[in-house]
């Protein structure tokens, strides 16, 4: 409770203890007055926007030169790349295998993806774009390596004269349950099948991990959280008497040229925004760069290996300058202000969030230092609601696929800022690593493992408290 339950929250818990209140009853008089800085989760970068474009504004404190670079990076983030050879030399090199034709193809309006058959007019066999699938098999030495035929990521699109790897079929099973007050709920469990495989069968016992595209605002700030703060989270949790025990992933970052703490991806498997961006260009769009120079073609994919390449004089298909402009764009996307942060129900929900220990993993705030390469992000108090650590989330959410130090039941704590604006921007409310949760409450109910005690508290809450908790999370 060292991070979240301080000051006013301590008074909330004291009032609860004195009153002998249960987990589902929070006295109205105990609701804290929020810190005014909470309205601006991105500090001075924050914009007061809602609606379709809420995730797409530049940081409010970005200077003129920064805004120019932002606009250039935006164009390369959103516009489609094309097949080589092409007269559009700055944008050719798509594929040969790919998932999307642009970064914006997965991060629509800089927002969050969804499984293809959960859109209002989608078909159950529509192919995923914003949902990718990591693949690996276990070696004799006990370490995972890419599936020999299809590599480390399944791709269902391709350029002409190259066969796509195949198709994905998604099905759901409903899992019914009840809250303590008798109110029913249902969670949906996804299953995946790979069909129309064009390069032969996958190896038996291939491990599969679905990963949905996350919203972009705030990613630059995640790079500014100091390693000392992240390791302090580990230390604080190690001293707790309950099951919460976060750990860092450690990965090799080609931009840093060394092993660093993992920060990005659902399992914290990339070490910086630059690392994450270049890897996504390569794996999702088929665009090579200085640190990712090889196309994602396995030795068995002969037509993929023989396909034309983009780039100047057989060099990288995205040069360092252009990649830097895209990274600048991503890093300086503004975090939108909270809505209704002073609403009485939101404030009650915030106190319940702390009481249920949600704020231990979803650490509310940090203060950035002055070392960021992006001046707009320096010396800001931010509210991302994450500890940046891996946690065992139980068998229900397990993908059973190791990724670096992360085991098959561990996931990085998801930042919560912007969550309530996803319906505005992307016209859906699907959450978690594979989009299985149809709303915020379902996402909470999927929490297990280290978070099971928090989940049990929510199951015992009366409807008014559940609604207040959800209203708080959706205000972020």
Buried (B, 14 or more C-beta within 10 A) or exposed (E): BBBBBEEBBEEBBEBBEEEEBEBBEBBEEBBBEBBEBBBBBBBBBBBBBEEBBBBBBBBBBBEEEBEEBBEBBBEBBBBEBBBBEBEBEBBBBBBBBBBBBBBBBBBBBBBBBBBBBBBEEEEEEBBBBBBBBBBBBBEEEEEBEBBBBBBBBBBBBBBEEBBBBBBBBBEBEEEEEEBEEEEEBEBBEBEBEBEEBBBEEBBEEBBBBBBBBBBBBBBBBBBBBEEEBBBBBBEBBEEEEEEBBBBBBBBBBBBEEEEBBBBBBBBBBBBBBBBBBBBBBBBBBBBBBBBBEEBBBBEEBEBBEEBBBBBEEEBBBBBEEBBBBBBBBBBBBBBBBBBBBEBEBBBBBBBBBBBBBBBBBBBBBBEBBEEBBBBBBBBBBBBBBBBBBBBBBBEBBBBEBBBBBBBBBBBBBBBBBBBBBBBBBBBBBBBBBBBBBBBBBBBBBBBBBBBBEBBEBBBBBBEEBBBBBBBBBBBB
